[in-house]
Amino acid sequence: MTDKVKVLLIDDEANVLAGLKRQLRGRFDVSTAEGGEPALDLVKSEGPFAVAVCDMRMPGMNGIDVLGALKKATPDTVRIMLTGNADQQTAIDAVNQGNIFRFYTKPCPPETLAKGIEAGIQQYRLVTAERELLAQTLAGSVRVLSEVLSMIDPEAFGRATKLRDWAQRVAVLLGLPHPWQLEIAAMLSPIGEVAVPPELLAKKRAGEKLTPVEEDIIARVPETGRQLIENIPRMKAIAEIVYYQDKGFDGSGFPGDGASGTDIPVGARVLKVLNDLAGQGTGLIPSARAFAALEHDSGRYDPKILARVRKYFATQTEQAAEKEDSFAELPVSGLLTGHLLKSDLKLDTGRLILAAGSTLTEAQIAKVRNLNKICRFEEPVRVKKLTAPA
């Protein structure tokens, strides 16, 4: 017997729905809707459904309209048409417009319909499992890249962590359609720096004058970042945000492809503002002075985004709304996987090992413990306490 999943039956005749429900009871978790509009309302309130079985001839929305609307509302739902109107054009329209999985004519033997629904459920599980696997691959890839950055260049990672926190809030503020893309792009924005010689990064961060060749290497960091990111499934849009992160709204900056204004991805326009604000200071919240510096060269920034971000941060304070007793000061030997660093983790020489904001992973803990065998750390380390399991 097939494991019960949610199946939606749609027909304008209540007696037909009752008969179908009796036939399928015990095999599936069946819901019914008398017509197209009630079906779409049910999908909103009780969906998603693995399979939808729909009649063709109904008042108002016909079966093709309903299945087409279902495809937009819940693309993963497998769609089956059950109809007494079996002309060729109906079948063609159902396939082309409703993207149906099976087409059955009335009267349909109960076992035939049940087998069709079972096949639809298998298809639904295949699609959703593939999507889940893709999501896990994406999340794992981002974690690996972030972890590599945290260990190779903890200073860049610390800055990226702050950018990510800002991006989370700003994406919601601006109503971006895919806020997670901006968050990941902010976290991975400096990943291209892994290809830059450490000596050159140190020279740049010290504010020393760079040669034209060195300036070109630094300018192409977003290009390297895009090359690293775009090979990951579902990351093309994020790769483009990273690629255009230094592009001015007025067309200035890298890349020199002539793009300007709204030709630049909106996520990149936001990241440009956040990046340059972060470059103006070390605070948890951008200062009024940082915004003034950007507005002095306002042509480089989307004016609407800059104005809204400034208005938002003007209402924020440096003090996080967290209780003091949620933190602890520990020796390096007491650090555990999952601890969130609230202070930089440094050697006694001042060398930065992991930046504040890092949530410690097994690989990072292994690195810290190995270093602790041969080096001395500045101690204690301030961390957010681990939440006890429920």
N, C-alpha and C positions, 0 to 999 in steps of 0.2 A: 504494500500500500504506500502511495506517495505521502511523504510528510506533509502535513497541512500547511498551506500557505494561502494568502488572500487572493481570491478570485472574484471578479466583478462581472455580473450578468446584467445586460442592458436590453430592455425590450419595453415597448409601450403597452403591452398586454400583461396585466397582473397574473392571469391564470397561466400564461406561458412561463412566466418567471417562477411561479410557485411549483409548476411541474418540473422544471429544470433543477430547481433547488432540491426537490425531493430526490431526484435521480442522482444528484452529486453529493448529497449529504453523507457525511462519514468519510469522504475522500478528500474534500477540500473545505477550506474556510470560506464560505460563499456569502457575498453581499449582493443585493439586487438594487436596481434603479429603474424606475419607470420613465424612460426617455433620456435624451441627451443631456439637457441642462441639469436634472437631478444627478446624473452620473458624474458630471464634472464637479458639482458641489461635493459629492461624496468623496471624490478623489482628493479634493482639498482638505476635507475634514478627517478622512479615515485612511487615505493612501499612505504609501504607494501600494498598488496592487501588482502582483506578479503577472496575472493574465486578465485581459478584459475580453468578454465574448459579447458581441453586439449584433442586434438585428439591423436590417437595412432600412426597411420602410417604417418610418416613425414620423409623427407630426412634428413640425418645428425643425429640429436638426435631424437629418437622416444619418444612417450608419456611417457613411463615408465622412461626413462632417464631424461626427463624434470621434471616430478613430483618428482623424487628422488632428483634432484638438487635443486628444489624449497623447498623441505623439509629441506635441509641443510641451504639454504640461508635465508628462512623466515619460521621457523617451525610452526608459528601460522596460516599461510595461509591454508585454507581448500581446499583440492584438489579433483576435479571431473574429471573423464574420460568420454569422449564422442567419441565413435568409431564405425566404420562399421565392425571392426574385432573383433567379439565377441566370439572367441573360448575360451575354458576353461583355457588353459595355460596363455593366455593374461590376463584373469581376475585374476588368481592366482598371476601372476607376478605383476600386478598393485596393488593388495592389499598388498603383502609382501614387494615389493620394493618401491612403490610410496606412500604407506599408504593412499590410496584414501578413500574419504568419501562417494562417490556415483559412480556407474558405469552405464552409459547409452549407448544404441546402437542407431546408426543412421538408419533411421530417428527417431528423438525424438520429440514428440509433444511439442510445445513451452511452454504450461502450465506445463507440467511435468518437463521440464528443469528449468523453473522459480521457481517451488516449491522446487526443489532440491537445487537451489542457495539460496533461502530464508532459507532453513534448514541449509545450510552451513554458512550463515551469522549469524544465531542464535548460531551455534557452535563456530564460531570465537569470537562472543561477550562474550560467556560464558567463553572461555579460557582466553581472554584478561582481562575480569573483574576479574577472579580469580587471574591472575597474578598481577593485580593492587592492589587487596585486600592484597595479600601476601606481595607486596612491601610496602604498607602502614603499615601492621603489623610489618614488619621488621624495618622500619624507626621509628615507634612509640615505639617499644621495646628498640631500641638503645637509643632513647631520654630519656626514663624512667630510664634505667640503668645509663646513663650519669648524669642525674639530681640527682638521688639518691647518686651517688658518689660525686657530687659537694657539696651536703649538709652534707654528713657524713664525707667526708675526702677532704676538699677543697685543701689541699696541693697536694694530689695525683691527683686531678682533674686538677690543674694548670699544673702539669708536663705532664699529659696525653694530655692536650690541645696543649702544645708545640710539643709533639711527633706527634700528629695528623697533625699539620701544616707541620712538616718536612716530614711526611709520604706522604702527598699529592704531594709534589714536587718530592720526591725520587721515588715514584711509577711510575710517568711519565718518569723520567730520565732513569729508568731501563727497561721501556717498559713492566711492569708486565701485564699479560693478564686481571686481574681483580683488578685494582688499588683501587677500593672502599673497597675491603676486607682488604687491609693493613691499610687504613685510619680508618676503624671501629675498627680493632684489636688494633691499637695504642691508640685509644680513650678509649677502654675498657681494656687495658692491666693491669691496677692495680685493676680491679673490685674485684678480689679475696681477696683484703685486707679488705673488709668489714667483713670477718670472723676472722680477727686478732684483739686481744685485743688492745685498743688504747694505753695502757701503753707499750706494746711491740713495736708497731709502733714508738712511741716516743723514746724508747730506741734505736731502730735501726737507726732512723734518726739522733740521737745525736752521733752516732758512738760508742756507748758503747758496750762492749764485751757481746755476747749472750751465753747462755748455749746451750749445744747440742740440748735440747728439743726445745728451742726457735728458733734455727737455722733451725730445721726441719719444724717448723710451717711456718716460712718465706719462706723457699724453696718451700713449697707446695701451695703458693699463686696462681701460674699459674694453678694448678690442680683445685682449687676451682673456679677460673675464667672460666675454660673450662666447669665445671659442671653447672655454671649459664647460660652460653651462648648457649651451644649446644641444649638446649630445644627450642630455637627460630628457626622458619622455615628459611632455607637457610643459617644458621649460622655455619654449621658444619666446613667448611674450616676456618672460622674466629676463632672458638673455638680451632682448632688445632694450629693456629698461636700463640694464647695466651698461649696455653699449652707448646709450645716449645720455648717461648720467651727468656728463660734463658739458653737454650741449646747451648753449645759451638760447633763450627765447628769441633773441634777435639774430640767431644764426651763427653767432660766434662760437669758438671752441671746437673740440673734437666731437665727432668726425666732421671733416670738411666736405660734406656731401650736399650742401646747399639747403638742408632742412632747416626750417625755422617755424616759430609760432606753433599752431596746433598740428603741424605736420609731425612734430616730435611727440612720441607716446606720452600720454598724460602722466603715467607713472614716473617716467624719466623727468618730466617737468617738476613733479613733486620732489623727487629725489635730489634734483639739482638744488632746490631751495634748502632741503634738510642738510645735505652735504655741506653747503657753504655756511649754513648757520653753525654746524658742528665745528667748522674750521675757524670760527670766530671766538671760541672759548671752550672751557672744559666743564661748564656747569651742566647739571641734569636738565635744566630748562634753558632755552635760548634767552639771552638777555636783551633788553631794549637796545643796548649798544650794538649787538649783533644784527638785529633787524635794521638799525640805522645804516650799518655798513652795507647791507644788501640793497637798501633803497637808494643809496648813493650811486649805485650802478644798476638801477632798476630795469634797464633794457634787457638784461640777461635773464630775467625771471618773468614767469607768467604772472601778470599783475593780480589777477583774481586769486590765484593760489597763494601768492605771497601775502595778500591782504587777509585772507581767511586764516592762514596759519598764524600770522601775527596776532590777530584778534583772539584766536584760541589760546595761544601760549601766554597772552597777557593775563589770563584768568587763572593760570597755574602757579604753584609755588614750588620751591625747591624741596620742601619737606614731604617725603612719601607718607602716605596715610597707613603706616604700619606700626604696630606696637613695638616698643623697645624690647619687651620680653620675647619677641619672636626671633631675636638674634642671639648669637653666642660668639665668644672668642675662644678659638681652639689652637692647640699646637698643630703643626703641619702633620704630625703623625696621627692626629685625630680626624683628619679630613676623610670624608666618605663620598662614594658615588651618590650624586643627587644633591649634594650641598651647593647652594648658590653663594658665590663669593660676593661679599659686600665691600671688600677692600682688595686692592691689588695684591697678588701673591708674588713676592720678590725675594731674591737672594740677598744676603747681607751686603753684597757689593752694589746693590741697587738695580741689578738686572731684573727686568720684568719677565716673569714666567707665565702667568695667566692674569688677565685683566679682570677687574671687578665687573660683575654681571655674568660671568661664566658659570654655568651649571655643570658641575664636575662629572665627567664620564669615566668609565673604567680605564680607557686609554690615558686620559689625563692624570688620573690617580696613579697609574703605573709609572708615568713619567715623573711625577712629583716624588714618589717614593724612591725611585732610582736616584734622582737628584739629591734627595735627603740623605742618602748613604755617603755621598762624597762632597756635599756642599752644605752651607749653613743658610737657613732662611730667616727673614725677618718674621718674628713671631710676637704675639699670637696673630692669628688670621681671623678676621670677622666674617661670619657666615650667617645665612638665614637658617634657622633650625629646620630639620627635616620634620615633615608631618607624619605623625604616628599613623600606622595603618588602622583602618576602621575595624 
